[in-house]
Every structure is written in structure tokens, then in C-alpha cells.
Amino acid sequence: MTSIRRSIPRQHQLALGVGVWLFVIVVWVMVTRARILPAFTLPDPAGVVKSFGMLFTEYDLVGNVFMSWWRIAQAFLWCVVVAVPLGVLMGAFPVLFHIVNPVAAPMRSMPITAFLPAFIALFGMDEGMKVGFLFFGMFFYLLAVVVEEVNKVDDSLLETAYTLGANTKHALWLLFRASFPGVFGSFRILYDVGWTYVILAEMVNARKGVGYMVEAARKVLDFERVYAGIVAIGIAAFLFRSLLTLAEARLFPWRPTEAGKSK
């Protein structure tokens, strides 16, 4: 148990995970029953469970989750299309890196949420603003990961390729292929970033989406439904993250994934 990096059997991992969540729920029940906090700040778990069921039957939970996922998917696709080739070129050509990085590096440190009013002013409050805001929030993270993974590619691979007669185009393709497994592994975190920002984007002039669903409940002070929406967001994000983990394990079986590390 205390040995560094000692693996834990899967059944023990499951028991620990379930036990922690049971502990959280028990503490939650005790706090609400003891009325330590006002009901509107921390509603009773039973009411949250009831509201969670209502999200399916009365508030189109599946449709709202799908809309949020679709917005994230569009921004994610554009991030991959732009950041991956740009990151490969930046990792291959230092001149390009030193042109782009002075702008990209500060953006990774800035609070992206502060740019929301600017996006509203530039793109209005429709779908273009939401997808553009998500793209902006995800792009600089992915660009940094691509550059880092390209820089990890061993120079011996390039030297071997050049020895065999490769030209610049072949070398760039080699850098892409060698770095892409690591880049794909970052897609899980990229999707987590998307789920974080989509909630904020959907609080502005939205009629669908989990962010809209939570904000609509907050406006009528239905905090049981707010907490149920938070739970729904967590479950949806976890499921999509799990799908990406499984896809990574299938596409790159030689790389350790979250699933593989847990064995």
C-alpha cells in the first residue's frame, strides 16, 4: 500500500472508489440533516436524486447533453485541424516556434473566461460565439502539447530517415506519426477543458445545453435541479473521457493508458 508506484489490484481500486463516494454521500446526508448549511446552498441528496430523474422526463437531459457535446466536438475538430499541423511545424522549425510562441505562451496563462465579453462583442450571442469561445479555450493547450510531443521525437529517427533518402516532407510526416500517439493521449484532457468552458458559454443566450439547463434552474432557485445538473455534467464528461481512453488503447496498444495503468 505504501510502496512507491506499487500497482493496486482492480478490485481494490473499485472498492476504494466506491468507498470514497459512499463517504462523500454520507457526509452530505449528515450535513443536510443537521441543517448546518441553508437548504438552498446544499440541498438534500434525496431531492437531488428526484430532480435527476426529472431531468430525463421533463427537461430533456439527453438532448441537452448532446447539444453540449456537439458544441465541444465542433471546437475540438477545429483545434485538431489547426493546432496539430501548426504544432508539428513549430516543433520542426525553430524560427516558426519563436514567431508563434510569444503570442501563444501568454494565452495559456490568461483566464480564458475573461475573453467571453470580447467574443460576445465580436460574434454576437449565437452558436458561432459559443464554438469560437470553446476553440479559443482549447486551442492553446493543444498547441503546446503538440509542440512538446514533437520535441520528444528522437533525432536519431530523423537522421535515419535522411540517411534513407527522406526529404523535408517525409521528415514532417515522420514527426507527425511519431508524436501523434502522445497528442492523442492529451485529447482526454482537452475534452475535459471543453466541458469546463461549455458551461460558461451556454449561460449566454442558449436554449439547449447542460450549461443552459443549470442556469435555468438557478434563475428559479431550484438548487436541487442545479446539483442534479452538476451530477449529470460529471457523468457525461466521465463517459466521453472513457470512450477516448478506450479508443487510445485500441489505436495505440503499446502505450500505457489510464486503463492500462490501473491493472
Sequence and secondary structure as in RCSB ss.txt:
>XXXX:A:sequence
MTSIRRSIPRQHQLALGVGVWLFVIVVWVMVTRARILPAFTLPDPAGVVKSFGMLFTEYDLVGNVFMSWWRIAQA
FLWCVVVAVPLGVLMGAFPVLFHIVNPVAAPMRSMPITAFLPAFIALFGMDEGMKVGFLFFGMFFYLLAVVVEEV
NKVDDSLLETAYTLGANTKHALWLLFRASFPGVFGSFRILYDVGWTYVILAEMVNARKGVGYMVEAARKVLDFER
VYAGIVAIGIAAFLFRSLLTLAEARLFPWRPTEAGKSK
>XXXX:A:secstr
  STT    HHHHHHHHHHHHHHHHHHHHHHHHTT S TTTS  HHHHHHHHHHHHHTS HHHHHHHHHHHHHHH
HHHHHHHHHHHHHHHHH HHHHHHHHHHHHHHHHS GGGGHHHHHHHHTTSHHHHHHHHHHHHHHHHHHHHHHHH
HHS HHHHHHHHHTT  HHHHHHHHHHHHHHHHHHTHHHHHHHHHHHHHHHTTSS SSSHHHHHHHHHHTT HHH
HHHHHHHHHHHHHHHHHHHHHHHHHH TTS  HHHHT 
